[in-house]
């Protein structure tokens, strides 16, 4: 019998180590050549590692969440090969692992060790069937069941029908007379921060540590823009349905040439700002594994329908865990949106080493004053949206950021200009 040491190959440019995010084998398991044995996460993606030989696992490098340096032992496999063949086989396996295409897979959501919940509190009064003599609406009965209240113990304030106000009074004054909550408190849990969640934490901390952020928020009347979007969708045929984002990207791309300091990447160590001629638009995307930022390459060269198609493709791939490494990294500016959850305003965190990030917020309808065409004003219904931008104050001045958002506002409030050359 011989022992084969499977060393972690170089799985990404400039990567010195990778994190174990999942083991698919344990010590004592039999593995076959090309069998998936582990998922390793780098700064950019998660890579599936395959065993270069067949045999029995005798050693593993560490636990989920541990970092493994490139070139160090990932696992040791006891094989049927002769001892003398170890060195040649190992070199060949490492070379093959380095040169073969690696499969990018989803970063699995962290799986904390199960924590036993505390035993349910024994209730003094189990919820009984409500006696027929107790009168109450179905909603009151359902609420009483959820609260673990026996309706027969609730005294109506008036008449013989129990109402919601009677349940409220019972909770306020009758709890000391035997009332027990329907649910026991959940047990505390300790969840290890690993995988994608740890990468997000590290990247966000580094961004806030290194970048002096400032955020500027402006209100934009998107009534005409939303009307334009509805008209485009009505005649879209088999093309994807437009959301606000493709139209917003078109506006961003049209206004950025006059503000090149925003479409840039800042190299802290070299003290160099690289202003990009092309717009590589990062799209912050929430996935089951955490926040990912796939990139639309050369967004300025795509029309609104092409942008909609690319947004859908990248979002689906990111959420399914099949995003390609070529679709990640290299962005020059990022767009982040929470859709209907966008709130009144946001202060988004810059995707380092970029210098700006833009966040549309929730669209709301409010009355506004408009010119009535006769020298006066009238009240009209308008769709309004706050737009947030966070910038790196080392590179972008507040005046420049405000000027850019005003240019963006003018374009979005005159949407016909989005389609003019």
SULRA-V908618 format. One record per pair of residues at least 24 apart in sequence whose C-alpha atoms are under 6 Angstrom apart, sorted by the first residue. I is the first residue (numbers start at 1). GAP is how many residues later the second one is. D is the distance in Angstrom with one decimal. If there is no record, write none. Layout:
i={I,I}
gap={GAP,GAP}
d={D,D}
This chain:
i={1,1,2,2,2,2,2,3,3,3,4,4,5,6,6,6,6,7,7,7,7,8,8,8,8,9,9,9,10,16,16,17,17,17,18,18,18,19,19,19,20,20,20,21,21,21,22,27,27,28,28,29,29,30,30,31,46,46,46,47,52,55,65,105,105,106,107,107,108,109,112,117,118,120,121,135,136,136,147,148,207,211,212,212,213,213,214,214,215,215,215,216,216,217,217,218,218,219,219,220,220,220,220,221,221,222,222,222,223,223,225,246,246,246,253,262,263,263,264,264,265,265,266,280,280,281,281,281,282,282,283,283,284,287,294,294,295,295,295,333,335,355,355,356,356,357,357,358,358,359,359,360,361,361}
gap={78,79,76,77,79,80,81,74,75,76,72,73,71,67,68,69,70,64,65,66,67,62,63,64,66,61,62,89,60,53,54,51,52,53,24,49,50,46,47,48,44,45,46,43,44,174,42,30,31,28,29,27,28,25,26,24,58,59,61,57,41,24,129,216,217,215,89,182,181,180,79,70,69,64,63,26,25,26,35,34,145,181,180,181,178,179,176,177,132,174,175,172,173,170,171,168,169,166,167,164,165,166,189,162,163,161,162,191,159,160,190,58,61,62,47,94,69,70,68,90,88,89,87,51,52,50,52,53,49,52,51,52,52,32,33,34,32,33,36,24,24,36,37,34,35,32,33,30,31,28,29,27,25,26}
d={5.9,5.0,5.7,5.3,5.6,5.6,4.8,5.6,4.4,5.9,5.6,5.1,4.5,5.8,5.7,5.4,6.0,5.3,5.2,4.2,5.2,5.3,5.0,5.8,5.5,5.9,5.8,5.8,5.9,5.9,5.6,5.4,4.1,5.1,5.0,5.5,5.4,6.0,5.7,4.4,5.0,5.3,5.6,5.2,5.8,5.3,5.9,5.0,5.2,6.0,5.3,5.7,5.6,5.7,4.4,5.5,5.7,5.7,5.7,5.2,5.5,4.4,5.1,5.3,5.4,3.5,6.0,5.7,5.8,4.7,5.5,5.1,5.6,5.5,5.6,4.6,5.4,5.0,5.1,4.7,5.7,5.9,5.8,5.6,5.7,5.2,5.5,5.6,5.9,5.5,4.2,5.8,5.4,5.5,4.4,5.5,5.4,5.7,4.3,5.7,5.3,6.0,6.0,5.9,4.6,5.5,5.7,5.9,5.7,4.8,5.5,5.5,5.5,5.6,5.3,5.9,5.4,5.7,5.3,6.0,5.2,4.4,5.4,4.8,5.2,5.7,5.5,5.5,5.3,4.2,5.9,5.3,5.0,4.7,5.5,4.7,5.6,5.8,5.9,5.9,5.9,5.6,4.9,5.6,4.4,5.7,5.4,5.8,4.5,5.9,5.0,4.6,5.4,6.0}
